[in-house]
Amino acid sequence: MTFARSLNKERAEELGMFVLAELCERVRIEGSASERKALIAQFDKKEVDRIAESGEKGAAVLVEKVKLLKV
């Protein structure tokens, strides 16, 4: 979780969809309410749609993890 807390959005994007998906999962399970809220704010509907339509490897996994984070 320490890594997730220190990771900024730009660096996470460079690491790829699977890393972002794992970040979402770790924050969902271990993060505080404020950490979840801050991460959720990065994934509005427009961004989730863009990811889903990107066709990038891992996009479907990331979209699923974002949906779980928002529950």
VEXNU-765645 format. One line per 3 residues: for each residue y, x, z of C-alpha. Coordinates in Angstrom, 2 decimals, always signed. Each point is the difference from the previous one (the first is absolute). Example, Ala and Ser with C-alpha at 12.3 -4.5 7.8 and 13.67 -1.06 7.14 Angstrom:
-4.50 +12.30 +7.80; +3.44 +1.37 -0.66
//
This chain:
+0.00 +0.00 +0.00; +2.34 +2.95 +0.56; -0.17 +0.81 -3.71
+0.77 -3.62 -0.91; +3.01 -0.06 +2.31; +1.46 +3.13 -1.58
-0.65 -0.99 -3.62; +3.01 -1.22 -1.94; -0.26 -2.44 -2.90
+0.74 +2.55 -2.72; -2.69 +2.41 +1.21; -2.51 -2.83 +0.38
+0.64 -1.11 -3.58; -0.66 +3.55 -1.19; -3.36 -0.02 +1.80
-1.19 -3.12 -1.82; -1.24 -3.54 +0.45; -3.04 +0.86 +2.10
+2.11 +1.91 +2.52; +2.45 -2.89 +0.22; -2.91 -2.40 +0.49
-1.34 +2.11 +2.85; +3.49 +0.22 +1.51; +0.20 -3.80 -0.02
-3.42 -0.24 +1.63; +0.85 +2.51 +2.75; +3.31 -1.69 +0.76
-1.70 -3.41 +0.02; -2.60 +1.17 +2.52; +1.88 +2.55 +2.10
+3.69 -0.52 -0.66; +2.56 -1.68 +2.17; +1.59 -3.29 -0.98
+3.15 +1.82 -1.12; -2.02 +2.44 -2.13; -1.84 -2.89 -1.68
+3.29 -1.82 -0.60; +1.60 +3.11 -1.52; -2.95 +0.59 -2.32
-0.23 -3.65 -1.04; +3.68 +0.13 -0.97; -0.91 +2.61 -2.65
-2.38 -2.43 -1.72; +1.91 -3.12 -1.04; -1.54 -2.35 -2.60
+1.68 +1.80 -2.89; -1.41 +3.38 +1.12; -3.50 -1.40 +0.60
+0.06 -1.62 -3.46; +1.13 +3.29 -1.55; -2.84 +1.85 +1.69
-2.57 -2.61 -1.02; +1.13 +0.11 -3.62; +0.26 +3.80 -0.16
-3.65 +0.56 -0.81; +0.11 +3.19 +2.06; -3.18 +1.17 +1.67
-0.11 -1.49 +3.49; +2.57 -2.73 -0.68; -2.38 -2.85 +0.86
-0.98 +1.72 +3.25; +3.64 +0.46 +0.97; +0.87 -3.62 -0.77
-2.90 -1.16 +2.18; +1.08 +2.25 +2.91; +3.60 -1.22 -0.28
-1.21 -3.61 +0.15; -2.02 +0.80 +3.13; +3.01 +1.73 +1.54
+2.08 -3.13 -0.44; -2.51 -2.26 +1.80
//
